[in-house]
């Protein structure tokens, strides 16, 4: 089985911009992870109309953008449903300024929360740990970098916040996200 690879931030950014879509890779990935973590079915195309409505006034995306979106979606599902869960966020990498990376994380978190809303997250049945994780994410979405403060210290804090976001997202996904069910009726001879 081949592993589905997440496209690079720049490749996704280029496909979205070339298609005239006003959505960033961070926003797209945050939305998709939010929807998948909120219980979106993994084996159909339900995510597409939701993304179209949210990002393009209900209009479909051009082929190049939807192919890139499908690759991001499939790699997201693969990451969140594998035996070893890994959560790589599609935000600007270490070659970008701390300000750009922080903006990307803020976009990602805001759209993750929106993705949960798109799949109609019901908070009345949520556990305390899920509610706490969501409150933490809402607070993180409002954080910013102060250019006047020590950037080295802020870099270290950013890495801690990034790790906390991963933990919050995985907590939410563990409670609400769908699992891939391995077909045990198939036997290999």
N, C-alpha and C positions, 0 to 999 in steps of 0.2 A: 504494500500500500504506500503510495507516495504521500509525503507530507505536504500540505498546502501552505505555501509561504505567504506571509504578509508582504504586500508590495511596499516599496519605500515611500516615505512621506512625500518626497519630491515627485515620484511617479504618479501618486494619487493626486497631488496638487496640480500637476500638469494636465492630467486627464479631466479634472473638474473644471479648471480654468479654460482649457481649450473648448470645452463643451458649453461655456458660458454660464456655468452654475455658480451661484454665490454661496457655496458651502466649502469649508476648509476640510482637509483630511481629518483634523482633530474633531471637528463637529460631526462628520460622517461616522467616524469610528466610535465616538462617544454615543451617538444615537443607536448604532447597531448593537453595541455591547449592552446599552440600557435595555433595548427591546429584548435581546436574547436573555439577559439576566432577569428580566421581568416575566419570563415565561413564554415568549413568542415561540410558536412551533418552528422546529428546526428543519423540517423536511418539506417545506412548501415555499411559495414565493410571497407569503403574506407581508414580508418586510418591504417589498417594492412599492406598493401603493402608499404605505405609510411614509416612506422616504420621499416619494413624489409629492405627496400632499404637504409635507413639512418643508421641503426645500425648493419646490418648483411649482407651487400653486396647482398641484394635482396633475401637471403635465409629465409625461414620461421623459426619461433622460435619453440623450443621444447614445448610440450603440457603444462608443468607446468609453463613455462614463459608466454605463450600466455594467459593462464587462469588468471594469475596475471595481465598481461597487460589489459585484458578485464575488470577485476575488477577495475583497476585504471581508465580506460576509462569511464566505466559506472558511477563511483562515481564522476568523473570530470564533466560529462554531467549533472548528478543530481545536483551537487553544482551550476553550472553556469546557470541552467534553472529553479531552484526552485523559489518559490515566494519570499523567503528570500535568496538572493545570499550570499553565504559564499565561501570564497576562502582560503582553507588551502593548503599551499604549502608542497609538499613532500620533505622536506629538513631535515638534521639532527636536532634532538630536543635539548632542553635545557640541557640535560645531556652530550652533546658533548661540546668540546672546542669551543670558539668563532671562532677560525681559521677554524675549520671543518664546522661550521654552515655558515660562510661567504663563504667558498669554495662551499658549497652546493647551496647557494643562487646564486652565480655567475654562476655555472653550469646551474641552473634552468632558470635564466634570459637569458643566451646565447642560450639555447635550446628552450626557448619560442620564441625568435626572429627567430630561425631556423624553428620552427613550422609554424610561419607566412609565411616564405618563401616557405615552402613545399606546402602550399595551394595557393601560388602565389598571395600574397597580392599586390594589385594595389595602389601605393601611389599617383598616379595622381588624384584619386577621394577621397582621404582621407581628413577628416576635419583637421583644425588646431589643435584641441585638441588631435586627434589621432596622428598626426605628433609629437606634443610636448611630448606625453606619450612615443612614440617609441624612441625619442631622449633621454629622461630621462633614459629609460631602457638600451639603448646602453651605456650611461655613467655609470650607476650602474654596468653593467657587468664588467667594468674595475676597479671597486673599490677593495680595499684590506684592510686587517687589519695589522697595524704596531705593532709588538710585543713590541717595545720600548715605545709606547705611553700608556697612562692610559687606562687599559683594561675595567675598570668600565665605563669610559666615552665612550669608543668605543662600549661597550655593549648597552648603551642607544642609541647611534647613529645607531647601527645595527637595533634595534627595529624600529626606525623611518624610516630607509631605507626599511625595510621589509613592513611596512605599506604603504609606497609610491609605492612600487612595486605592491601591491594589487590594489591600486587606479589606477595605469597606466593600469594594465591588465584588470580591470573591465571597464575602459574607452574604451579600444580597443574592448573588447567583446561587449559592449553595441552598438557600431557602426557596427561591422562586423559579430558578432556571430549569428548563427541561433537560433530561438526560438522554443520551443516545443509548438505545437498548440494543445490545448485541443479540443477534438472532442465534439462540442456542439450539434451534432445531436443525441447523446445518452441521453436518459432520464432515470432517476431512479424512479421507481414506488414503 
